[in-house]
Amino acid sequence: EIDPNFANDQYWLILPFHIVWDRATVTNEGVHKLPLGSASAERVVAKYPSEGGYQPGDTWELYVGADRRVEEIVYRRGAPNPPPKLVMATYADYKKAGPLLVATDHRGTVDGKPFQLSFSDVSVKVTGSENWINAQ
């Protein structure tokens, strides 16, 4: 019951994990210009099935740099309700929280309007430990 309520935040914070966990169809489209920047990166497209899941038919384009980090994304909502959205955003200000590397700053546009989402106070608790590890 709780998971769907935090789906949006989860995808912003740990998107690459969700693409693997959700079993989206993933294709490597080669090197393309970044949607928001002037550089180029490897475009990896993840397409969700048209049936099932939180948002059937969603498509995520991840632009992956030479350091294997997501630099920018394009998201296209696949479900007709609510209306389709186009999101283009950066993945920046990476911080390491234990074994995870997460982007804590996202800037771009949602349907052409300015957008910013940031995470703060990110920490993880590794299995077997009683201590939280703050992202740095």
Buried (B, 14 or more C-beta within 10 A) or exposed (E): EEEEEEEEEBBBBBBBEBBEEBEBEEEEEEEEEBBBEEEBBBBBBBBBBEEEBBBBBBBBBBBBBEEEBBBBBBBBBBBEEEEEEEBBBBBBEBBBBBEBBBBBBBBBBBEEEEBEBEBEEBEBEEEEEEEEBEBE
